[in-house]
């Protein structure tokens, strides 16, 4: 399992300007936050859609995104299984 700074570096290294990302299981939103920040650094235009089956975790992720200042155009946290949205 990859955690913390190592996870951040791994995720950031995989992104390119304008990427559109679907995250399966967002937990509390850390990865989505990292990806949104990196996409912004790369010039914007990308987007992260995070699908979280657990409504309580999705709400925490939404609050984290709001606290961090990400816009809905950058990160959208959806409640439900990914198969509901794809």
C-alpha positions as CSV (number, residue, x, y, z in Angstrom):
1,X,0.0,0.0,0.0
2,X,1.3,3.5,-0.9
3,X,0.6,6.2,1.6
4,X,1.2,9.9,2.3
5,X,4.0,11.6,0.5
6,X,4.9,8.5,-1.5
7,X,1.3,8.3,-2.7
8,X,1.3,12.0,-3.6
9,X,4.5,11.7,-5.7
10,X,3.2,8.6,-7.5
11,X,-0.1,10.2,-8.4
12,X,1.4,13.5,-9.4
13,X,3.9,11.8,-11.7
14,X,1.2,10.1,-13.7
15,X,-0.8,13.2,-14.5
16,X,-0.7,15.3,-17.7
17,X,-2.4,18.7,-18.5
18,X,-6.1,18.3,-19.2
19,X,-6.4,14.7,-17.8
20,X,-9.9,13.5,-16.9
21,X,-9.8,11.1,-14.0
22,X,-12.3,8.7,-12.6
23,X,-11.5,7.6,-9.1
24,X,-13.1,4.4,-7.8
25,X,-13.4,4.6,-4.0
26,X,-12.4,8.1,-2.9
27,X,-12.4,7.4,0.8
28,X,-12.0,10.9,2.4
29,X,-10.7,12.7,-0.7
30,X,-6.9,12.9,-0.3
31,X,-6.1,11.5,-3.7
32,X,-8.7,13.7,-5.5
33,X,-7.3,16.7,-3.7
34,X,-3.7,15.8,-4.8
35,X,-4.8,15.3,-8.4
36,X,-6.8,18.5,-8.6
37,X,-3.9,20.5,-7.2
38,X,-1.4,18.9,-9.6
39,X,-3.8,19.5,-12.6
40,X,-4.0,23.1,-11.6
41,X,-0.2,23.4,-11.5
42,X,-0.1,21.8,-15.0
43,X,-2.3,24.6,-16.3
44,X,-5.8,23.4,-15.5
45,X,-8.3,22.0,-17.8
46,X,-8.4,18.6,-16.2
47,X,-11.1,17.1,-13.9
48,X,-11.4,14.5,-11.2
49,X,-14.7,12.5,-10.7
50,X,-14.5,10.5,-7.5
51,X,-17.1,7.8,-6.9
52,X,-17.5,6.7,-3.2
53,X,-20.1,4.1,-2.2
54,X,-20.2,5.2,1.5
55,X,-22.2,8.4,1.8
56,X,-20.5,9.4,5.1
57,X,-17.0,9.2,3.5
58,X,-18.2,11.0,0.4
59,X,-19.5,13.9,2.7
60,X,-16.1,14.0,4.4
61,X,-14.4,14.1,1.0
62,X,-16.7,17.0,-0.1
63,X,-16.0,18.9,3.0
64,X,-12.2,18.4,2.5
65,X,-12.4,19.6,-1.1
66,X,-14.4,22.7,0.0
67,X,-12.0,23.5,2.9
68,X,-9.0,23.1,0.5
69,X,-10.6,25.5,-2.0
70,X,-11.0,23.1,-4.9
71,X,-13.8,24.0,-7.3
72,X,-16.5,21.7,-8.5
73,X,-15.2,22.1,-12.0
74,X,-12.0,20.4,-10.7
75,X,-13.3,17.7,-8.4
76,X,-16.7,16.2,-8.2
77,X,-17.5,13.6,-5.4
78,X,-20.3,11.3,-6.3
79,X,-22.1,9.0,-3.9
80,X,-22.8,5.5,-5.1
81,X,-21.0,2.7,-6.9
82,X,-19.0,3.6,-10.0
83,X,-21.3,1.4,-12.0
84,X,-24.1,3.9,-11.2
85,X,-22.2,6.7,-12.9
86,X,-20.4,5.0,-15.8
